[in-house]
Amino acid sequence: MVGEIVISVCCITYNQEKYIDDCISSILAQKLSYNYEIIIGDDCSTDSTREKLKEWSLKYPDKIKVIYNEKNLGPNGNILSVFNKAKGQYIAFCEGDDYWIDECKLLKQYNALKGNPDAEFCFHSAYMERDNKRLKSFSFGNVENIFYTKDVLHVVGQFAPTASYMFKRSIVDKLPAWFTECCVGDLFLELYSMENGGIYLPEPMSVYRVNTIGSWSEAIRNDIRKFTERHLNIVKYLELARSDFEGCTNEFNQKIANVYLNMCTRFIFDKDYSSFQKYLEKANSVTLTFTTKQKVYNRLKYIPQIIYFIHYLNSFIRN
């Protein structure tokens, strides 16, 4: 049908006045013969983000639709808000502080999904940008491949950056009712999208900014309370999601143990050794298969100062 929207590009923003222009410009630069729309949800920004969005929507009224939330929905509530407005068969995602660097990104991902009808999700390698320095990151090799839910669970940190996502619109209906309550929507979006496989494209086509103003990474970096709450929230919803994935129990348990171990590492750096021991025990209770890190932590459980020294040396060598 002429005029039918094929791809909905969904974007969320909150106090991203420094970055939103780069984000929108990179989306509008896409070379695509199919119709696509841009839906942006602003979650009550208090800086000049809303003014910038109004300028963009006035300049491209047929392309850009902005949702100005009347109350703060939180990141995942904002995500669902824009997803539910999407008209396209496929949804591409880009947060307001990230941007794309390939003008054919949407076309390449659309073609990949059309060529692999069983797959519902597509992602690609990307660059990570910190302090204006761009590094290749989030790479799973130099060839196209298919990954599944278990692969997401095997990765200790973040699996793929959100600015690399494209998925079928039907995925939105698969998301659990508690999705807005979990603090890391990207993890659970990946888990529920990749049961039938996710297509990996090796070309880096987006840039993921870390520790940006207003980001979660910035919020938890110096706040141990927020850090702890965030990780316990992840554990809670991994436990809930576990029952939805038959045959993945061990992988979910290892992922939960790794979340606890990440907490342990943070407590080591903060020299909070009682909390380190507490959450190490929780990690031990979840799985019988210990990682190398878990084995080392258990061996040195009562002399955590040595673990601190090992981490300090490693960080010194990397820098």
N, C-alpha and C positions, 0 to 999 in steps of 0.2 A: 504494500500500500504506500502510495506517494506521501511523503511527509511523516511517515511513521518513525518514531524515535527508537533507534536501535540500542544506543548506549546512554545510560545516565551516569554522569560523573558527579559523584557525591563528595562534598567537602564539609568539614566542620571547623569552626573557628572559635577561639576565645582569647581575647587580648593578644592578637597577633598582627598588630599594625606594622611591625617591622618586616613581616614576611609575606603577608597576604597578596601583595601585588605580584611578587615572583610566582606564587602558586597559581593565581588566576591567569597570568600571562602565559605560563607554560601549558595550561590546559587549552587556552584559546589558540595556541600555535599548532594544535594537532591537525595533521593532514589526513582527512577522512572523507570518503565519498558518501558515507552514511550519515543520517541525521543523529546528532547527539545533543543532550541538554546538560546544563550545569546547575546543580542544586546545592546551595550553600546554607548551612544552618549556623547561625551565630548564637552562642549561648550566653547572652547578656554581657557582652564585652563592655568594659568601662573605659577603654582607651579610644583611639580614633578608628578602630576596625570597622565599626558600623558605618561611619561616614565614607570610608573607602569602598565598602560594599555597595552603598547607595550609588556612588559614582559609576562603579562597574555595571550595575544593573540598569542604570539609565543609558549607558553607552551601548549595551548589548541586551535590550529588553526581550528579544526573541530567543536569546540563548541562555541567559542567566536568570535564575529565580532564587531569591534570598528569603530564608525563613528567619524572622527575628523573634527568637523565643521571648515570651513575656516573663518567664521565670526560668531560673537555672535548672537545666535538665541533667547536668553532668555529662561527661563524654559519651557514655553508651546510650543514654537517653537521647542525646543529640544525634548520635549515629542512626538510631532507629527512626528518628523523626525524618531525616533526609532520605533514608532507605524507603520508607513508606510512601514518600512522595514521588519516587522514581517511576517513570513510565517505560523505561527501556527494557529490552529483553535481557540486557547485561548491565551490571553495575561496576564502574571503576571507582576507586576511592583515593582521595588525597587529603591529608590533613593540612590545615592552613599554614603551617610552618615548614612544610615540605614542598618540593617542586619536581617537575619532570624535565628531562633533558633530551628526549628523543621525540621528534615531531611525528613519528609513525608508531609510537607506543600503543595507542589504542587499536590501530589497524592490525599490528602484529599479534596482540593478545586476542583480538576478535577472531582472526584467522586461525589461531592455535586452538581456540575453543570450538570453532566450527569444524575443524579438522579432526577433533577428538570428542565426539558427541557424548561419550560416557563421562568425561571429566566435567566438573562443575566449577572449577577454580583454576586460575592462572596467576602466576607471579614470576618475578624476574630478579636478577641480581641488581644491586644498587650501590651507590656510594653513601658513605656516612660523612657528614660534615661537622667538624668541631672547630670552633674558633677560626672559621673561614678557611680551614684546611680540609680538603676532600680526600678521603681514603676509600679504596675499594673494599666493600664489605658485603655481607649477606650473599655470598657466592657459594653455589653447590656444584662447581665445576664448569667446564667450557662447552658442554653439550646439552641439548634439550633432554629433559627427563620427566618422569612421573613420580610424584611423591604422595604419601598417604598419611592418614591420621597418626599412625605409629611413628612415622618419621618426625612429625611435629613434636611428639612427646619425647623422642630421643634427644632433641636439642636442648641443652641446658638453659640457654638464654632465649632471646627473641629469635623466632624462626625466620620470618620475612618482614620487611618494612611495609606498613600499610599503603604507602604510595605506590607499591608494586602490584596491588590487588586488582584483579578483574574476576567477576564471578557471575553465574546465572542468577537472575532475579529471584528464582524459586528458593535460593538459599536462605533468604530472609525469613521464610516460613518455617525453616528448620531450627532457627535459633530458639533456645529455651526461654520460658517465661521469666526466668531470673536474670536474663542477659543484662538488663539495665543496672543490676545490683553489683555485678562483678566489676572490678576496677581495671581489668585488662581485657577489653573487648576483642583486641586483635588475636589473642591466643585462642579464645573460644570460637571466634569467627573462622579461624583456620581449622580447628578441630572438626567443627560441624560441616565445613565446606569440602573436606578432603577425604571423606569416607570412600568416595568413588574415584579418587585420584585428583591431584592438582598438577597442572602442567608447569614445569619450570623452564623459563627462557634464560639463556646465559648472558644475554646482553644487558649491561647496566643502563637502565632507562629512567632512573629517578634518583633524587638526593634526599636523604633522611638527615635532618638536622637534629643534633642531640644537645641536651641542656639548654634549650631555648627558653626565653622568658615566658612564664606561664605554663611550662610543660610539667608533666609528672616527674620527669627525671630531675628537673630543677627543684621541685617541691620536696622530694624525699632525700635529696643529696645531703642536706645538713639537718634533717629532722628525723631523728631515730624513731620517734613515735609514729610518724606517718609511714616510715619505712616498714616498721613492724606490722602496722595495721594493713598495709597494702599486701604484704606477703601472706599474712594469715587469711586475708580475703581470697587470695589466689588459691590457697590450700582448700578453703571451704568449698569453692565452686568446682575445683578439680574433683573433689570427692563427690559432689552432686553429679557432675558430668560423667563420671566413671561408669555409672549404671546404664548409660545410653550407648555404650560402645562394647559390644560383646567381643570377647577375645583380646581386649586391650588392658585388662586389669593390672597385669604386671608393669606395663608401660606407664599407666597412670600412677601406680604406686612409686615407681622410680622418679617420675616427674615431681611428685609431692615431696619425696625425700630430697630431691635436688633444690627445691624451694627452701626447705628447712636448712640445707647446707649453705645456701646463699646467705641466709640470715646469720648462720654461724660465722661466716667469714666477716660480715659486717660487725658483729659483736666482738670478734677478735681485734679488728682495727680500732674499735672504740674501747678496747680493754675491759669489756663487760664480760668477764669470764664465767660468771654464774649463768647468764643468759645463753652464752655459747654452749655450756654443758647441757642446759635444759633443752635446747632445740636440737642438739646432736642426738639426745635420747629419743626425741620425737622422730627424727630421721631414721634412727635405728629400728624403731618400732613399726615403720611402714613397710620396709623391704628387707629381705634376707640376702639380697645380692648387693654387696657394697661396692661402690666405685672406689678408684684409687684414692681420691680425695677423702672419701668417707673413712677408708681404712687408716689413712694418715691421721685424720682428726681423732679417731678412736684410740690410736696408739699413743697420741700425745695429749689425750683428754685432760690429764691432771697436771700437765706442764704446758699450758696454752701459750706461754710466753715464747716458746720455741716456734710455734706456728706463726705467731706475729712476726718473729724475726725472719722466717722463711718468706712470708709474703712481702715483707719490707725489702728483702734482697731481690726478689723477683721483680717488683715494681721498679726498683733502682736500675736493674739490668735492662728492662724494657725501655726505660727513659734515657 
